[in-house]
Amino acid sequence: MVFPDGSVLFQQDNARCHAAEMIQEWFEKHDEEFKVLPWPPNSPDLNLIEHLWDVLDQ
């Protein structure tokens, strides 16, 4: 284990391969080893082009 104190955080990007039911079950099974950060499915923070569109709109 890389972080034996359990301080590992996984930032979910909601890619299909990460959001699959089997993967979600794996995350739940290993929740003592690390925590998955909750992340909205369509967060503009994950898509940098959204910031550019906002600047262009202004």
N, CA, C, O and CB atoms as a CASP TS submission, in Angstrom:
PFRMAT TS
TARGET T0000
AUTHOR 0000-0000-0000
METHOD Language model
MODEL 1
PARENT N/A
ATOM      1  N   MET     1       0.854  -1.178   0.000  1.00  0.00           N
ATOM      2  CA  MET     1       0.000   0.000   0.000  1.00  0.00           C
ATOM      3  C   MET     1       0.899   1.239   0.000  1.00  0.00           C
ATOM      4  O   MET     1       1.846   1.329   0.781  1.00  0.00           O
ATOM      5  CB  MET     1      -0.971  -0.001   1.234  1.00  0.00           C
ATOM      6  N   VAL     2       0.603   2.156  -0.851  1.00  0.00           N
ATOM      7  CA  VAL     2       1.417   3.355  -0.985  1.00  0.00           C
ATOM      8  C   VAL     2       1.199   4.305   0.186  1.00  0.00           C
ATOM      9  O   VAL     2       2.153   4.894   0.693  1.00  0.00           O
ATOM     10  CB  VAL     2       1.104   4.061  -2.298  1.00  0.00           C
ATOM     11  N   PHE     3      -0.042   4.456   0.615  1.00  0.00           N
ATOM     12  CA  PHE     3      -0.380   5.364   1.707  1.00  0.00           C
ATOM     13  C   PHE     3      -0.999   4.556   2.855  1.00  0.00           C
ATOM     14  O   PHE     3      -2.222   4.452   2.936  1.00  0.00           O
ATOM     15  CB  PHE     3      -1.359   6.483   1.219  1.00  0.00           C
ATOM     16  N   PRO     4      -0.189   3.994   3.726  1.00  0.00           N
ATOM     17  CA  PRO     4      -0.726   3.122   4.774  1.00  0.00           C
ATOM     18  C   PRO     4      -1.644   3.830   5.768  1.00  0.00           C
ATOM     19  O   PRO     4      -2.397   3.174   6.488  1.00  0.00           O
ATOM     20  CB  PRO     4       0.403   2.494   5.521  1.00  0.00           C
ATOM     21  N   ASP     5      -1.590   5.170   5.814  1.00  0.00           N
ATOM     22  CA  ASP     5      -2.465   5.880   6.751  1.00  0.00           C
ATOM     23  C   ASP     5      -3.871   6.097   6.197  1.00  0.00           C
ATOM     24  O   ASP     5      -4.721   6.668   6.881  1.00  0.00           O
ATOM     25  CB  ASP     5      -1.854   7.215   7.112  1.00  0.00           C
ATOM     26  N   GLY     6      -4.129   5.648   4.960  1.00  0.00           N
ATOM     27  CA  GLY     6      -5.456   5.769   4.374  1.00  0.00           C
ATOM     28  C   GLY     6      -5.799   7.153   3.865  1.00  0.00           C
ATOM     29  O   GLY     6      -6.976   7.487   3.727  1.00  0.00           O
ATOM     30  N   SER     7      -4.792   7.964   3.583  1.00  0.00           N
ATOM     31  CA  SER     7      -5.043   9.345   3.168  1.00  0.00           C
ATOM     32  C   SER     7      -5.173   9.508   1.656  1.00  0.00           C
ATOM     33  O   SER     7      -5.078  10.629   1.156  1.00  0.00           O
ATOM     34  CB  SER     7      -3.938  10.229   3.668  1.00  0.00           C
ATOM     35  N   VAL     8      -5.385   8.444   0.933  1.00  0.00           N
ATOM     36  CA  VAL     8      -5.461   8.501  -0.524  1.00  0.00           C
ATOM     37  C   VAL     8      -6.850   8.952  -0.955  1.00  0.00           C
ATOM     38  O   VAL     8      -7.856   8.474  -0.430  1.00  0.00           O
ATOM     39  CB  VAL     8      -5.123   7.130  -1.144  1.00  0.00           C
ATOM     40  N   LEU     9      -6.901   9.875  -1.913  1.00  0.00           N
ATOM     41  CA  LEU     9      -8.155  10.327  -2.507  1.00  0.00           C
ATOM     42  C   LEU     9      -8.115  10.023  -3.995  1.00  0.00           C
ATOM     43  O   LEU     9      -7.102  10.263  -4.652  1.00  0.00           O
ATOM     44  CB  LEU     9      -8.391  11.850  -2.251  1.00  0.00           C
ATOM     45  N   PHE    10      -9.207   9.498  -4.533  1.00  0.00           N
ATOM     46  CA  PHE    10      -9.319   9.228  -5.954  1.00  0.00           C
ATOM     47  C   PHE    10     -10.326  10.211  -6.524  1.00  0.00           C
ATOM     48  O   PHE    10     -11.468  10.272  -6.070  1.00  0.00           O
ATOM     49  CB  PHE    10      -9.742   7.746  -6.231  1.00  0.00           C
ATOM     50  N   GLN    11      -9.907  10.970  -7.506  1.00  0.00           N
ATOM     51  CA  GLN    11     -10.815  11.921  -8.142  1.00  0.00           C
ATOM     52  C   GLN    11     -11.474  11.245  -9.330  1.00  0.00           C
ATOM     53  O   GLN    11     -10.833  10.970 -10.344  1.00  0.00           O
ATOM     54  CB  GLN    11     -10.065  13.211  -8.583  1.00  0.00           C
ATOM     55  N   GLN    12     -12.745  10.986  -9.190  1.00  0.00           N
ATOM     56  CA  GLN    12     -13.508  10.302 -10.229  1.00  0.00           C
ATOM     57  C   GLN    12     -13.723  11.245 -11.409  1.00  0.00           C
ATOM     58  O   GLN    12     -14.156  12.382 -11.222  1.00  0.00           O
ATOM     59  CB  GLN    12     -14.867   9.799  -9.677  1.00  0.00           C
ATOM     60  N   ASP    13     -13.424  10.784 -12.620  1.00  0.00           N
ATOM     61  CA  ASP    13     -13.657  11.616 -13.796  1.00  0.00           C
ATOM     62  C   ASP    13     -14.920  11.197 -14.549  1.00  0.00           C
ATOM     63  O   ASP    13     -15.249  11.770 -15.587  1.00  0.00           O
ATOM     64  CB  ASP    13     -12.455  11.553 -14.726  1.00  0.00           C
ATOM     65  N   ASN    14     -15.618  10.201 -14.022  1.00  0.00           N
ATOM     66  CA  ASN    14     -16.882   9.715 -14.579  1.00  0.00           C
ATOM     67  C   ASN    14     -16.764   9.220 -16.013  1.00  0.00           C
ATOM     68  O   ASN    14     -17.750   9.221 -16.749  1.00  0.00           O
ATOM     69  CB  ASN    14     -17.909  10.800 -14.518  1.00  0.00           C
ATOM     70  N   ALA    15     -15.580   8.802 -16.416  1.00  0.00           N
ATOM     71  CA  ALA    15     -15.434   8.124 -17.701  1.00  0.00           C
ATOM     72  C   ALA    15     -16.232   6.826 -17.632  1.00  0.00           C
ATOM     73  O   ALA    15     -16.394   6.252 -16.556  1.00  0.00           O
ATOM     74  CB  ALA    15     -13.921   7.849 -18.042  1.00  0.00           C
ATOM     75  N   ARG    16     -16.726   6.366 -18.769  1.00  0.00           N
ATOM     76  CA  ARG    16     -17.564   5.158 -18.759  1.00  0.00           C
ATOM     77  C   ARG    16     -16.864   3.975 -18.102  1.00  0.00           C
ATOM     78  O   ARG    16     -17.481   3.209 -17.361  1.00  0.00           O
ATOM     79  CB  ARG    16     -17.963   4.786 -20.180  1.00  0.00           C
ATOM     80  N   CYS    17     -15.568   3.834 -18.380  1.00  0.00           N
ATOM     81  CA  CYS    17     -14.845   2.687 -17.804  1.00  0.00           C
ATOM     82  C   CYS    17     -14.711   2.814 -16.289  1.00  0.00           C
ATOM     83  O   CYS    17     -14.545   1.800 -15.611  1.00  0.00           O
ATOM     84  CB  CYS    17     -13.452   2.561 -18.440  1.00  0.00           C
ATOM     85  N   HIS    18     -14.777   4.019 -15.739  1.00  0.00           N
ATOM     86  CA  HIS    18     -14.688   4.214 -14.294  1.00  0.00           C
ATOM     87  C   HIS    18     -16.055   4.228 -13.629  1.00  0.00           C
ATOM     88  O   HIS    18     -16.163   3.998 -12.424  1.00  0.00           O
ATOM     89  CB  HIS    18     -13.961   5.503 -13.988  1.00  0.00           C
ATOM     90  N   ALA    19     -17.086   4.494 -14.395  1.00  0.00           N
ATOM     91  CA  ALA    19     -18.434   4.591 -13.835  1.00  0.00           C
ATOM     92  C   ALA    19     -19.210   3.285 -13.957  1.00  0.00           C
ATOM     93  O   ALA    19     -20.365   3.214 -13.537  1.00  0.00           O
ATOM     94  CB  ALA    19     -19.199   5.702 -14.521  1.00  0.00           C
ATOM     95  N   ALA    20     -18.595   2.255 -14.524  1.00  0.00           N
ATOM     96  CA  ALA    20     -19.270   0.969 -14.682  1.00  0.00           C
ATOM     97  C   ALA    20     -19.649   0.405 -13.313  1.00  0.00           C
ATOM     98  O   ALA    20     -18.969   0.655 -12.318  1.00  0.00           O
ATOM     99  CB  ALA    20     -18.372  -0.029 -15.450  1.00  0.00           C
ATOM    100  N   GLU    21     -20.721  -0.345 -13.277  1.00  0.00           N
ATOM    101  CA  GLU    21     -21.215  -0.896 -12.017  1.00  0.00           C
ATOM    102  C   GLU    21     -20.161  -1.769 -11.339  1.00  0.00           C
ATOM    103  O   GLU    21     -20.008  -1.710 -10.119  1.00  0.00           O
ATOM    104  CB  GLU    21     -22.487  -1.707 -12.258  1.00  0.00           C
ATOM    105  N   MET    22     -19.437  -2.573 -12.108  1.00  0.00           N
ATOM    106  CA  MET    22     -18.414  -3.439 -11.539  1.00  0.00           C
ATOM    107  C   MET    22     -17.305  -2.614 -10.865  1.00  0.00           C
ATOM    108  O   MET    22     -16.803  -2.991  -9.806  1.00  0.00           O
ATOM    109  CB  MET    22     -17.820  -4.343 -12.632  1.00  0.00           C
ATOM    110  N   ILE    23     -16.937  -1.505 -11.478  1.00  0.00           N
ATOM    111  CA  ILE    23     -15.898  -0.650 -10.911  1.00  0.00           C
ATOM    112  C   ILE    23     -16.408   0.042  -9.653  1.00  0.00           C
ATOM    113  O   ILE    23     -15.676   0.166  -8.671  1.00  0.00           O
ATOM    114  CB  ILE    23     -15.431   0.391 -11.942  1.00  0.00           C
ATOM    115  N   GLN    24     -17.659   0.492  -9.679  1.00  0.00           N
ATOM    116  CA  GLN    24     -18.238   1.132  -8.492  1.00  0.00           C
ATOM    117  C   GLN    24     -18.279   0.162  -7.315  1.00  0.00           C
ATOM    118  O   GLN    24     -18.036   0.548  -6.171  1.00  0.00           O
ATOM    119  CB  GLN    24     -19.656   1.651  -8.798  1.00  0.00           C
ATOM    120  N   GLU    25     -18.589  -1.104  -7.607  1.00  0.00           N
ATOM    121  CA  GLU    25     -18.582  -2.118  -6.551  1.00  0.00           C
ATOM    122  C   GLU    25     -17.177  -2.311  -5.995  1.00  0.00           C
ATOM    123  O   GLU    25     -17.005  -2.505  -4.792  1.00  0.00           O
ATOM    124  CB  GLU    25     -19.128  -3.451  -7.080  1.00  0.00           C
ATOM    125  N   TRP    26     -16.164  -2.259  -6.874  1.00  0.00           N
ATOM    126  CA  TRP    26     -14.773  -2.386  -6.430  1.00  0.00           C
ATOM    127  C   TRP    26     -14.400  -1.217  -5.518  1.00  0.00           C
ATOM    128  O   TRP    26     -13.748  -1.408  -4.491  1.00  0.00           O
ATOM    129  CB  TRP    26     -13.814  -2.447  -7.647  1.00  0.00           C
ATOM    130  N   PHE    27     -14.816  -0.007  -5.897  1.00  0.00           N
ATOM    131  CA  PHE    27     -14.556   1.164  -5.059  1.00  0.00           C
ATOM    132  C   PHE    27     -15.167   0.974  -3.670  1.00  0.00           C
ATOM    133  O   PHE    27     -14.529   1.267  -2.659  1.00  0.00           O
ATOM    134  CB  PHE    27     -15.118   2.441  -5.722  1.00  0.00           C
ATOM    135  N   GLU    28     -16.399   0.487  -3.628  1.00  0.00           N
ATOM    136  CA  GLU    28     -17.070   0.276  -2.341  1.00  0.00           C
ATOM    137  C   GLU    28     -16.357  -0.789  -1.512  1.00  0.00           C
ATOM    138  O   GLU    28     -16.230  -0.650  -0.295  1.00  0.00           O
ATOM    139  CB  GLU    28     -18.532  -0.128  -2.563  1.00  0.00           C
ATOM    140  N   LYS    29     -15.894  -1.846  -2.168  1.00  0.00           N
ATOM    141  CA  LYS    29     -15.205  -2.928  -1.468  1.00  0.00           C
ATOM    142  C   LYS    29     -13.883  -2.445  -0.868  1.00  0.00           C
ATOM    143  O   LYS    29     -13.466  -2.935   0.182  1.00  0.00           O
ATOM    144  CB  LYS    29     -14.953  -4.101  -2.424  1.00  0.00           C
ATOM    145  N   HIS    30     -13.228  -1.498  -1.519  1.00  0.00           N
ATOM    146  CA  HIS    30     -11.925  -1.019  -1.084  1.00  0.00           C
ATOM    147  C   HIS    30     -11.984   0.374  -0.448  1.00  0.00           C
ATOM    148  O   HIS    30     -10.993   1.103  -0.458  1.00  0.00           O
ATOM    149  CB  HIS    30     -10.978  -1.003  -2.256  1.00  0.00           C
ATOM    150  N   ASP    31     -13.124   0.736   0.096  1.00  0.00           N
ATOM    151  CA  ASP    31     -13.277   2.084   0.637  1.00  0.00           C
ATOM    152  C   ASP    31     -12.428   2.340   1.884  1.00  0.00           C
ATOM    153  O   ASP    31     -12.264   3.494   2.282  1.00  0.00           O
ATOM    154  CB  ASP    31     -14.721   2.334   0.959  1.00  0.00           C
ATOM    155  N   GLU    32     -11.891   1.301   2.502  1.00  0.00           N
ATOM    156  CA  GLU    32     -10.997   1.492   3.641  1.00  0.00           C
ATOM    157  C   GLU    32      -9.600   1.916   3.194  1.00  0.00           C
ATOM    158  O   GLU    32      -8.852   2.513   3.968  1.00  0.00           O
ATOM    159  CB  GLU    32     -10.912   0.212   4.464  1.00  0.00           C
ATOM    160  N   GLU    33      -9.249   1.606   1.942  1.00  0.00           N
ATOM    161  CA  GLU    33      -7.915   1.909   1.434  1.00  0.00           C
ATOM    162  C   GLU    33      -7.797   3.337   0.915  1.00  0.00           C
ATOM    163  O   GLU    33      -6.741   3.960   1.033  1.00  0.00           O
ATOM    164  CB  GLU    33      -7.553   0.940   0.335  1.00  0.00           C
ATOM    165  N   PHE    34      -8.873   3.852   0.347  1.00  0.00           N
ATOM    166  CA  PHE    34      -8.870   5.219  -0.165  1.00  0.00           C
ATOM    167  C   PHE    34     -10.297   5.704  -0.315  1.00  0.00           C
ATOM    168  O   PHE    34     -11.236   4.909  -0.311  1.00  0.00           O
ATOM    169  CB  PHE    34      -8.121   5.309  -1.512  1.00  0.00           C
ATOM    170  N   LYS    35     -10.455   6.989  -0.445  1.00  0.00           N
ATOM    171  CA  LYS    35     -11.780   7.594  -0.595  1.00  0.00           C
ATOM    172  C   LYS    35     -11.940   8.127  -2.007  1.00  0.00           C
ATOM    173  O   LYS    35     -11.012   8.696  -2.584  1.00  0.00           O
ATOM    174  CB  LYS    35     -11.994   8.726   0.440  1.00  0.00           C
ATOM    175  N   VAL    36     -13.129   7.934  -2.552  1.00  0.00           N
ATOM    176  CA  VAL    36     -13.463   8.465  -3.872  1.00  0.00           C
ATOM    177  C   VAL    36     -14.159   9.804  -3.662  1.00  0.00           C
ATOM    178  O   VAL    36     -15.162   9.889  -2.953  1.00  0.00           O
ATOM    179  CB  VAL    36     -14.371   7.467  -4.691  1.00  0.00           C
ATOM    180  N   LEU    37     -13.624  10.836  -4.279  1.00  0.00           N
ATOM    181  CA  LEU    37     -14.237  12.156  -4.169  1.00  0.00           C
ATOM    182  C   LEU    37     -15.527  12.190  -4.976  1.00  0.00           C
ATOM    183  O   LEU    37     -15.544  11.744  -6.123  1.00  0.00           O
ATOM    184  CB  LEU    37     -13.265  13.258  -4.651  1.00  0.00           C
ATOM    185  N   PRO    38     -16.604  12.708  -4.402  1.00  0.00           N
ATOM    186  CA  PRO    38     -17.827  12.857  -5.191  1.00  0.00           C
ATOM    187  C   PRO    38     -17.613  13.923  -6.253  1.00  0.00           C
ATOM    188  O   PRO    38     -17.007  14.960  -5.985  1.00  0.00           O
ATOM    189  CB  PRO    38     -19.036  13.220  -4.287  1.00  0.00           C
ATOM    190  N   TRP    39     -18.098  13.674  -7.435  1.00  0.00           N
ATOM    191  CA  TRP    39     -17.885  14.604  -8.542  1.00  0.00           C
ATOM    192  C   TRP    39     -19.122  14.600  -9.413  1.00  0.00           C
ATOM    193  O   TRP    39     -19.597  13.533  -9.801  1.00  0.00           O
ATOM    194  CB  TRP    39     -16.622  14.229  -9.369  1.00  0.00           C
ATOM    195  N   PRO    40     -19.659  15.777  -9.731  1.00  0.00           N
ATOM    196  CA  PRO    40     -20.863  15.813 -10.573  1.00  0.00           C
ATOM    197  C   PRO    40     -20.549  15.267 -11.972  1.00  0.00           C
ATOM    198  O   PRO    40     -19.419  15.397 -12.445  1.00  0.00           O
ATOM    199  CB  PRO    40     -21.419  17.264 -10.671  1.00  0.00           C
ATOM    200  N   PRO    41     -21.518  14.670 -12.623  1.00  0.00           N
ATOM    201  CA  PRO    41     -21.271  14.047 -13.923  1.00  0.00           C
ATOM    202  C   PRO    41     -20.860  15.020 -15.021  1.00  0.00           C
ATOM    203  O   PRO    41     -20.143  14.626 -15.941  1.00  0.00           O
ATOM    204  CB  PRO    41     -22.488  13.319 -14.356  1.00  0.00           C
ATOM    205  N   ASN    42     -21.284  16.255 -14.958  1.00  0.00           N
ATOM    206  CA  ASN    42     -20.971  17.217 -16.024  1.00  0.00           C
ATOM    207  C   ASN    42     -20.345  18.481 -15.450  1.00  0.00           C
ATOM    208  O   ASN    42     -20.827  19.583 -15.710  1.00  0.00           O
ATOM    209  CB  ASN    42     -22.237  17.572 -16.819  1.00  0.00           C
ATOM    210  N   SER    43     -19.306  18.335 -14.695  1.00  0.00           N
ATOM    211  CA  SER    43     -18.681  19.481 -14.053  1.00  0.00           C
ATOM    212  C   SER    43     -17.893  20.310 -15.059  1.00  0.00           C
ATOM    213  O   SER    43     -17.018  19.768 -15.734  1.00  0.00           O
ATOM    214  CB  SER    43     -17.772  19.024 -12.920  1.00  0.00           C
ATOM    215  N   PRO    44     -18.173  21.607 -15.181  1.00  0.00           N
ATOM    216  CA  PRO    44     -17.385  22.451 -16.085  1.00  0.00           C
ATOM    217  C   PRO    44     -15.940  22.584 -15.630  1.00  0.00           C
ATOM    218  O   PRO    44     -15.076  22.938 -16.433  1.00  0.00           O
ATOM    219  CB  PRO    44     -18.012  23.828 -16.194  1.00  0.00           C
ATOM    220  N   ASP    45     -15.656  22.307 -14.353  1.00  0.00           N
ATOM    221  CA  ASP    45     -14.282  22.372 -13.867  1.00  0.00           C
ATOM    222  C   ASP    45     -13.398  21.316 -14.514  1.00  0.00           C
ATOM    223  O   ASP    45     -12.186  21.503 -14.618  1.00  0.00           O
ATOM    224  CB  ASP    45     -14.253  22.211 -12.363  1.00  0.00           C
ATOM    225  N   LEU    46     -13.990  20.210 -14.949  1.00  0.00           N
ATOM    226  CA  LEU    46     -13.220  19.157 -15.587  1.00  0.00           C
ATOM    227  C   LEU    46     -12.972  19.437 -17.060  1.00  0.00           C
ATOM    228  O   LEU    46     -12.088  18.826 -17.662  1.00  0.00           O
ATOM    229  CB  LEU    46     -13.924  17.838 -15.432  1.00  0.00           C
ATOM    230  N   ASN    47     -13.720  20.332 -17.640  1.00  0.00           N
ATOM    231  CA  ASN    47     -13.603  20.621 -19.060  1.00  0.00           C
ATOM    232  C   ASN    47     -13.087  22.048 -19.215  1.00  0.00           C
ATOM    233  O   ASN    47     -13.849  23.007 -19.091  1.00  0.00           O
ATOM    234  CB  ASN    47     -14.970  20.430 -19.791  1.00  0.00           C
ATOM    235  N   LEU    48     -11.808  22.181 -19.485  1.00  0.00           N
ATOM    236  CA  LEU    48     -11.184  23.503 -19.525  1.00  0.00           C
ATOM    237  C   LEU    48     -11.739  24.394 -20.622  1.00  0.00           C
ATOM    238  O   LEU    48     -11.701  25.617 -20.488  1.00  0.00           O
ATOM    239  CB  LEU    48      -9.706  23.360 -19.706  1.00  0.00           C
ATOM    240  N   ILE    49     -12.252  23.823 -21.700  1.00  0.00           N
ATOM    241  CA  ILE    49     -12.789  24.636 -22.790  1.00  0.00           C
ATOM    242  C   ILE    49     -13.994  25.441 -22.322  1.00  0.00           C
ATOM    243  O   ILE    49     -14.285  26.497 -22.884  1.00  0.00           O
ATOM    244  CB  ILE    49     -13.177  23.751 -23.980  1.00  0.00           C
ATOM    245  N   GLU    50     -14.705  24.954 -21.289  1.00  0.00           N
ATOM    246  CA  GLU    50     -15.854  25.679 -20.775  1.00  0.00           C
ATOM    247  C   GLU    50     -15.444  27.042 -20.219  1.00  0.00           C
ATOM    248  O   GLU    50     -16.200  28.007 -20.335  1.00  0.00           O
ATOM    249  CB  GLU    50     -16.556  24.859 -19.699  1.00  0.00           C
ATOM    250  N   HIS    51     -14.269  27.131 -19.620  1.00  0.00           N
ATOM    251  CA  HIS    51     -13.770  28.418 -19.121  1.00  0.00           C
ATOM    252  C   HIS    51     -13.504  29.366 -20.277  1.00  0.00           C
ATOM    253  O   HIS    51     -13.783  30.561 -20.179  1.00  0.00           O
ATOM    254  CB  HIS    51     -12.488  28.222 -18.287  1.00  0.00           C
ATOM    255  N   LEU    52     -12.971  28.846 -21.362  1.00  0.00           N
ATOM    256  CA  LEU    52     -12.710  29.678 -22.541  1.00  0.00           C
ATOM    257  C   LEU    52     -14.019  30.187 -23.139  1.00  0.00           C
ATOM    258  O   LEU    52     -14.131  31.360 -23.494  1.00  0.00           O
ATOM    259  CB  LEU    52     -11.914  28.885 -23.599  1.00  0.00           C
ATOM    260  N   TRP    53     -15.009  29.299 -23.248  1.00  0.00           N
ATOM    261  CA  TRP    53     -16.321  29.727 -23.782  1.00  0.00           C
ATOM    262  C   TRP    53     -16.907  30.834 -22.926  1.00  0.00           C
ATOM    263  O   TRP    53     -17.494  31.781 -23.448  1.00  0.00           O
ATOM    264  CB  TRP    53     -17.307  28.535 -23.849  1.00  0.00           C
ATOM    265  N   ASP    54     -16.752  30.719 -21.606  1.00  0.00           N
ATOM    266  CA  ASP    54     -17.274  31.731 -20.699  1.00  0.00           C
ATOM    267  C   ASP    54     -16.605  33.090 -20.962  1.00  0.00           C
ATOM    268  O   ASP    54     -17.279  34.119 -21.002  1.00  0.00           O
ATOM    269  CB  ASP    54     -17.061  31.296 -19.234  1.00  0.00           C
ATOM    270  N   VAL    55     -15.287  33.086 -21.138  1.00  0.00           N
ATOM    271  CA  VAL    55     -14.565  34.333 -21.414  1.00  0.00           C
ATOM    272  C   VAL    55     -15.010  34.915 -22.750  1.00  0.00           C
ATOM    273  O   VAL    55     -15.205  36.125 -22.865  1.00  0.00           O
ATOM    274  CB  VAL    55     -13.037  34.094 -21.418  1.00  0.00           C
ATOM    275  N   LEU    56     -15.171  34.071 -23.747  1.00  0.00           N
ATOM    276  CA  LEU    56     -15.597  34.554 -25.060  1.00  0.00           C
ATOM    277  C   LEU    56     -17.008  35.116 -25.017  1.00  0.00           C
ATOM    278  O   LEU    56     -17.301  36.091 -25.709  1.00  0.00           O
ATOM    279  CB  LEU    56     -15.518  33.433 -26.087  1.00  0.00           C
ATOM    280  N   ASP    57     -17.888  34.521 -24.218  1.00  0.00           N
ATOM    281  CA  ASP    57     -19.249  35.028 -24.092  1.00  0.00           C
ATOM    282  C   ASP    57     -19.279  36.405 -23.454  1.00  0.00           C
ATOM    283  O   ASP    57     -20.124  37.232 -23.796  1.00  0.00           O
ATOM    284  CB  ASP    57     -20.094  34.068 -23.284  1.00  0.00           C
ATOM    285  N   GLN    58     -18.364  36.654 -22.528  1.00  0.00           N
ATOM    286  CA  GLN    58     -18.330  37.937 -21.845  1.00  0.00           C
ATOM    287  C   GLN    58     -17.775  39.000 -22.762  1.00  0.00           C
ATOM    288  O   GLN    58     -17.666  40.160 -22.367  1.00  0.00           O
ATOM    289  CB  GLN    58     -17.503  37.853 -20.568  1.00  0.00           C
TER
END
